[in-house]
Amino acid sequence: MYPEDKDIKGVWKKYQLAAIILPTLIIWTLFFIQRHIINHENIIAFLIVLGLNFDIVGVVIASIEAPFLGFFADGGLLEGKRNLKKEVSFKRGLLLICLGFFLHGIAVIYS
């Protein structure tokens, strides 16, 4: 049975979810416990931690791939769609990484 376009999508694996959820929870919990007063140093730390969080999420999203769905006599159309989904995830991940680096840069300039 030939898969439809809606069936071609990236699959989140457990380690990818854990790589996003665990560091995010730990980092932000410790950040808010440690820094509860708004001042210049805390804004810099906030930008750095936010940039780091975007970097972590971006790297994981960039690693998401659509699974191999089998061989079909379609002249590579299905594989092309699969690669397109992979490329979209990769671009989204890189965009988040760029945003993370941007926040790091702002924090360095602001400090």
Buried (B, 14 or more C-beta within 10 A) or exposed (E): EEEEEEEBBBEEEEEBEEBBEEBBEEBEEEBEEEBEEEEEEBBBBBBBBBBBBBBBBBBBBBBBBBEEBEEEEEEEEBBEBBBEBBEBBBEBBBBBBEBBBEBBEBBEEEE
